[in-house]
């Protein structure tokens, strides 16, 4: 087996630890919010937060990218607009950027 395909136990451990911490952060946040009266304004802000985080991460990458990344972003938007399914749009975007980079 190639070294590129082997899993480093430290990397796997770090990924698992991050997953566990993310889970407990979400559960803790839900528990904390269940203890307070949440205003409509705060609830609206919390509901758009995941999208804002994705834009903050992907925006600079897209701005620095080239035609393959822009084409994949267009594909992602088209799939999202057509289906309304976020997971399907993300899968299409990842597959699109891989395919467009191979072709362009």
Secondary structure as UniProt FT lines:
FT   HELIX           3..5
FT   HELIX           9..34
FT   HELIX           40..64
FT   HELIX           67..83
FT   HELIX           86..103
//
